[in-house]
């Protein structure tokens, strides 16, 4: 690789890093949208299911 290719590669790397920083900053600035009633219900039921699965896995297999 010659010097001009290395320079181009460095410039591209710096550009991509800057874009990544800008995207991260944009995501941090955005406030999360409030959950809809449906989404809240789905999350609540999903948590219940995970609790039931965890309890079932704790029980001995011979029951």
N, C-alpha and C positions, 0 to 999 in steps of 0.2 A: 504494500500500500504506500502510495507516495504522500507527500505533505498535504497536497490539496484535498485528497480523499480523506485524510485524517481530520483536516479542518472542517470539511463538510460534515463528517460524522460527528464531530464535537458540537458543531452548530445545531445539527439535528437533535442530538441528545439534549442540549440545553433547551431547545424549543419544546421538546416533548415534556421535559421536567417542568417547565413553566406552565404549559397547558394543564398538566396534572395538578399543579398547585392551584391554578385558577378554578378548575373543576371542583376540587376539594373545598375551596373557600366558598364557592357558589352553593354547594350542598350544605355546608355548615350554616350559611346565612338563611337558607330556606327554612321556614317554620314547618314542622310536620303537620299534615292535614289531620283534622279530627276524624276519628273513626266513625263510620256510619253505624247505625244500630245493628245492621246485619253483620258487619265485620266484628263488632264487639261481641255479638252473640256467638259467632263462629270461634273466636279466640277463647271465649269462656268455655264452650263445649269441648274444644280441643284440649284445654287444660284438664278438664274432668276426665277425658278419655286417657290422657297420659298418666293421670293419677291411678286410674283403674288398672291400666296395664302394669304400672310399677308394683301395685299391690299383688296382682296376679302372679307376677314373676317372683315375688318373695315367697309365695306359698310352695309347699312341697309338691312334687309332681304326682304323688300317689293319692291325693284327695279327689 
